[in-house]
Amino acid sequence: MAIVAQHSKFSKIAMPVLAWVVALIFFFPIFYMLLTSFKTDADAVKPEFLFSFTPTLENYTNMTDNYDYWRFASNSVITSVSATIFALVVGVPCAYAMAFDPSRGTKDILMWMLSTKMLPAAAVLYPMIFLTKSIGLFDTHFLVIMVLSLINLPIVIWMLFTYFKDIPKDIIEAGKMDGLNTWGEIKEILIPLAWGGIASTALLTFIFCWNEAYWTVRLTTIDAATLSKLIEGNRAPEGLFFGRLSAVSTAAVGPIVVLGWFCQKQLVQGLTFGAVK
Amino acid sequence: MSNRTIPRLLQTPAVLLLLFWMLVPLGMTLFFSFIRYFLNNTRRPEWTSPSIDNWRGFGNYQYAWNQDAFWLAIQNSLLIVCSILFLTVALGIAIAVLINRSFRGRGIVRVLLISPFFVMPAVNAVLWINMLLDPVLGLQGIAVANINDVILGLRDAPLVGGFFSLWPKFEPISFRATQTSAYAVIMMVTWQWTPFAVLIFMTSLQSEDQQQKEAAVLDGAGAWSQFRFLTLPHLGRPIAIVVMIQAIFHLSLYAEIEIVSRGNGNKNLPYYIGELVNNNIGAASATGIFAVILANIVAIFLLRMVGKTLME
C-alpha cells in the first residue's frame, strides 16, 4: 500500500476532480447539442439564451415536416439490422471453422481479410457507381445492406474468431461423439456457449453500420438514403437552423450512444481482437 | 468425404464474397486507369464510354502524378492521420492513467468519456463546425466576443487598465477557410476517437502488475519513472492496436471533410478522388491505384507490427 500512501493527497482529491473535468469537457458537445435541440431556431443563435431559455419541443414535433426524419431513420434501421444479420450468417460458420478446424492457411486468410479493410474505398468508388447503376441496384436497400455487411465482415469474423477460440475444443468434440453434424454443433453447442460474444459482435456491427458515412452517402440518393445522408445533406452552413438541426442530430445519435454505453467492455475485446484484456 | 471438406465449405461464402468485393471493383478501376474515360466531353464524345479503343497506357498515371492537388491531398491525408494518431494516443494515455484508480463516480465518468465515440461522423462534423466552431454563431464566436468585452471593460479599470489597453482585440478563427479546415477535422476526429484510446488503455492498465509497481516504489522509483519504465512498456501492444485500427478508419475520412469545407483546401486523398470521379474517370482511377499502393505500404507496416500479437 506504499503507493497510496506516497501520493495520497494528490490521488484522493486532485485526480478525481481532474477526471470529472475532463469527462465533462468531452461530453459537453453532446450536452450542448441536446440543449440546443430544445431551443427555437431564433433563440439558438442568441448568446443571451445560451443556457437560460424557454425550452420547446417543436423541433422534435416538426422533425417529420422539416426533414422527413422517419423515412431516413427507417432506412437506417432496415439496412443496419439486415446487414448485421447477413454478416453474422456468413461470419459465424466461417469463424467456427477457423477456430475449431484451423488449417495451415487459416492465419493467412484471417490476415488477408483484415487487409481488405485497408483497401481505400475511394479507389473503387466509380466502379461501384458504374456497376450498381448499370444493373439497377443504385440507391436500393439491397445494395446498402450488401455493402455494409461486406465492409464489416472482416471485423465480424475476427471478433467471432477471438470469442470462439476461447471455447474448449473438447466440448465440440463431445458433440461430434454424440452424433451431431456440423449444423447441429453450431446450433446446439456453439451458439448457446458463445451467445455473449455473438451478441456483442452484433451490437458493434450494428453501430458501425448505423454510423457509416461513405458508401451510404455516395451510393444512395433518396430511396435508400440513411441518417448519415440526411445529416450530410443538411449541414446548414449559415447556422439558421441550429435548433432543428440539433434535434434531428440528437434523434440520429441518441439511441446509438445509449446502446454504446452498454457495450463498452465488449467494444474493447471486439475491436482489439482479444489482444487487450 | 475428407475431414477438411466441411471446414472449407463453411469458409467459402465469406471468402468468395470478400474476394468478389475486392477484385471486381478493383479490376475495373485498374482497367479504367489505362483508358481515356470522361463522363462529359463534348469535344471527344467517344471518350465518354469505357472502351479498350481509348487505351492511354500509363498516361493517366503520369497525369495524376503531375497534379499538384494530388501531392497536396497526400500531404493533407498524412497530416490529418498523423496528428490524430499522436493526439489520441497522448491524450488517451493521460486520461487512462488519470481514471485508473477508483474514485467516486468513476462509472459515470467512464460513460461520459466514451460517449463521443458513438456519435455518427456526419453529426460530429455538423455539430463541431456549426455549433462549436462557427466564428460568429458558434460557441467559439460567442466566447471570443465575451473575452473582448471583458478586456474592453478592464481598460477603464484603475491600475491594470494601462496593461489591458495594450491587448489586441481577439479575432475568431474561421475553420471553413483553406488553411484552417484541416485543424477543424483533426479536432473533431480527435474528440471522437480519444475515448476509444482511453477505453483500450484503461482496460490494459487494469492488468498491470501491481506487485511490480510496489517493488519499484520500495526501490525508490518516483511516479514518473514508474510510468516511464513500467506503465509505458506495458501499454506497447495496446498502442500498436490503437494506431492500427485508427489508421484503417482515418485514411478514408470523408464525411467530416465534405461537411467542414466541401474540400475547400483540405482535400485528403479520398476526397480528391471523389472530385475527380465527377468527370475524369481515367485520372480518378489512376489516383485510386496510387491510393491502394499507399494503403498497402501502410498495411504491410501495420500488420507486421500488430499481426504477431494478434495471433498469440
Interface residues (C-beta under 8 A of the other chain):
Chain A: A2 I3 Q6 H7 S11 K12 M15 P16 L18 A19 W20 V22 A23 L24 F26 F27 P29 I30 Y32 M33 T36 V45 P47 L50 V90 G91 P93 C94 Y96 A97 M98 F100 D101 S103 K107 I109 M111 M113 L114 S115 T116 K117 M118 L119 P120 A121 A122 A123 V124 L125 Y126 P127 M128 I129 F130 L131 L150 L153 P154 I157 T182 I207 W210 N211 A213 Y214 V217 R218 L227 S228 I231 E232 N234 R235 A236 P237 G239 F242 L245 S246 S249 A252 V253 I256 V257 L259 G260 W261 Q264 K265 L267 V268 L271 T272 F273 A275 V276 K277
Chain B: R4 I6 P7 R8 L10 Q11 P13 A14 V15 L17 L18 W21 M22 V24 P25 L26 M28 T29 F32 P50 I95 L98 I99 R101 F103 R104 G105 R106 I108 V109 R110 V111 L112 L113 I114 S115 P116 F117 F118 V119 M120 P121 A122 V123 A125 V126 L127 W128 I129 N130 M131 L132 D134 V136 L137 G138 L139 I142 A145 N146 R176 W191 T194 P195 F196 L199 I200 T203 S204 S207 K213 E214 V217 L218 A223 R237 P238 I241 I245 I248 L251 S252 Y254 A255 E258 I259 L269 P270 Y271 I273 G274 V277 I281 A284 S285 G288 I289 A291 V292 L294 A295 N296 V298 A299 L302 L303 V306 G307 T309 L310 M311 E312
